[in-house]
Amino acid sequence: MQEPLLGAEGRDYDTFPEKPPPSPGERTRVGVLQNKRVFLATFAAVLGNFSFGYALVYTSPVIPALEHSSDPNLNLTKTQASWFGSVFTLGAAAGGLSAMVLNDLLGRKLSIMFSAVPSAAGYALMAGAHGLWMLLLGRMLTGFAGGLTAACIPPGPACVLSRDWVGCVLQVYVSEIAPPSVRGALGATPQLMAVFGSLSLYALGLLLPWRWLAVAGEGPVLVMVLLLSCMPNSPRFLLSKGRDAEALQALAWLRGPDADTRWEFEQIQDTVRRQREEGSLLPSPRQPRPGWLQPEGPAQPPAAAASCLQSSHLSWAEARDPHMYRPIVIALLMRFLQQLTGITPILVYLQSIFDSTAVLLPPKVDAAIVGAVRLLSVLIAALTMDLAGRKALLFVSAAGMFAANLTLGLYVHFGPKSLAPNSTMGLEREALAGTEQPLATPTSYLTLVPLLATMLFIMGYAMGWGPITWLLMSEILPLRARGVASGLCVLVSWLTAFALTKSFLLVTNAFGLQAPFFFFAAVCLVNLAFTGCCVPETKGRSLEQIESFFRTGRRSFLH
């Protein structure tokens, strides 16, 4: 006998609900207690990104110090310094790939906490280093930890902009605990914290010796572990594991004791249940793609893409289809060209670069200024990114980086000679290409050129080729290939960064500092041509239109 509708349960037959679902206005109002707890949990998580940014540029002030070390076991040669600067990227590549497994194995929170183990061990090794092997091992461990928590950084705010969740453990955790009204804003914090971490390293380099810089790096790691140990796991992850009671407790703690979490909890349950039935946690191709700082509606939580690795496998026959491999090739080339602009070696060897050029301000101060400009540029880019088309921003970005790299190369080749040459860079010879270089005077305003050109490069990168490369990657990649292709892009990015960072000092010593900057400038010209010929304009286009473009080749879909 059929049950009467009056007693039936469910959304469609809840005849006399105890309390009607809250209106959209009520759902977007976040109480003070809720905000405090969510912000505290977010702050605890993004300390991992802070540590990543700090560790990435750790070598900037340390390599010049070790070059003049009185300890023969720590006095770095050119080859040793290149390994010390570049081995971080190998660790980050391994960490980024490991994050894909750890995210589902340990959960979001525990994955972030696990990254503290290699990070703390790495800083301890570098702080107490008595030989090169301790420096290299410590550097690789901090890179592995950084790759675990920030697989989508430093190139750009990929996870927020593009919903490319491969390895983005931290981004997933933040998005899953945040209410819809502040999810977009909180999603911006990982990238900003990474850049702030780099700025903090540059600033502390003005005050602390290199060993104490490693000791200072332990602080954020320990604070992160202490805070996260008091934070709950994400409700969505707990529900996906069948731990409903824990999920409800976690949601109630995050939203506060006075908040009515029944409606939100039911929404999360429905989403997880629907994803299980569909057999995939991938986002629907018809979902709109929000801007970086724009809040997202509750019906389309970005964390739904947290396990994109569970997508169906891509067959070899499908991979040979032009509509499948063309966007993959474009995405891989963009990641490759993005790194070839020189962003990673410039950040890693920033103080050494200023040491080897005639500059008005002390190199440590110049590095700190560039770090501050980088933070400001990332913030401005986040707020203005949706105001122009993708290709327009890529053109402007590449043009700015070209002008900056060309200016730096010409200044080093024809400009004044540094009064305090750096031994590793090996630039300041008595003559370069038969041309004598005049000595720099401390008050010459011409010596501001390296600082201004580097600032222009950082601003240009933050405007386009940093974040938009990741955004375009997720927009053009076919849904079935997104997991594998995104992992390949991460791997290509870090391996390219390793090759450049490893060779930068060696090339500089052999041919002069102008050589890599001229190479980076040439790459920026290639980027301009590549953008014009191969990159489709995707702003304001649905994923169906973009996919149709690659299937048919008809540009009318995109223009």
Number of C-alpha atoms within 10 A of each C-alpha: 3 4 7 8 11 10 11 12 11 9 9 8 13 14 13 9 11 7 9 9 13 12 8 11 8 9 16 16 14 17 12 10 16 21 18 15 18 22 18 15 24 24 20 25 28 28 27 32 32 29 32 32 26 28 27 26 26 25 26 24 26 22 26 23 17 19 18 15 13 10 12 11 13 20 18 23 14 18 13 17 24 23 21 24 28 29 23 32 29 23 23 31 25 20 26 30 20 16 28 23 16 19 26 16 11 14 18 27 25 17 21 31 24 16 23 25 16 19 28 22 18 27 28 19 23 25 21 15 18 14 16 18 15 19 21 22 21 28 31 26 26 33 29 30 34 36 34 35 35 32 35 28 25 21 24 22 29 28 33 32 26 22 26 27 30 29 32 27 31 30 34 27 28 29 25 23 25 26 26 22 19 21 24 24 18 24 28 21 24 28 30 22 22 27 27 22 27 27 25 20 28 28 18 18 22 15 11 14 13 21 16 17 23 25 16 17 26 20 13 21 22 17 15 21 23 13 16 21 14 10 20 18 22 23 26 26 24 19 19 17 13 11 13 17 11 16 24 20 14 20 23 19 19 27 24 20 12 11 15 15 18 13 14 17 19 13 14 21 18 12 19 20 14 13 17 12 10 10 12 19 21 25 20 13 13 9 10 14 20 17 18 25 21 19 18 21 17 17 10 15 18 28 21 23 21 30 23 24 23 13 17 13 11 15 10 8 8 13 15 11 11 13 19 22 18 19 26 25 14 20 26 22 17 25 25 19 21 26 25 23 29 25 21 25 27 21 22 23 27 24 26 26 24 24 23 24 28 30 27 20 15 13 22 21 16 24 30 22 16 23 25 19 18 25 22 17 20 22 18 14 20 22 13 13 20 16 10 10 13 23 20 13 20 25 21 17 25 28 19 23 29 27 17 24 28 21 21 26 23 14 21 25 21 15 20 20 26 23 17 13 18 19 17 23 25 19 25 22 11 11 13 15 8 7 10 15 18 14 12 20 16 14 11 12 11 16 22 15 19 24 20 16 20 24 23 23 28 26 24 27 31 25 25 24 28 27 27 25 24 28 24 24 24 26 25 23 26 22 21 18 21 24 26 16 23 24 21 16 21 26 22 18 24 26 19 21 25 26 17 23 27 22 17 23 28 18 17 20 18 12 16 22 25 22 19 23 25 18 17 24 27 16 22 27 17 15 25 18 14 16 20 15 9 12 18 20 19 20 15 13 15 18 22 11 16 22 20 17 18 21 14 11 12 11 14 9 18 16 9
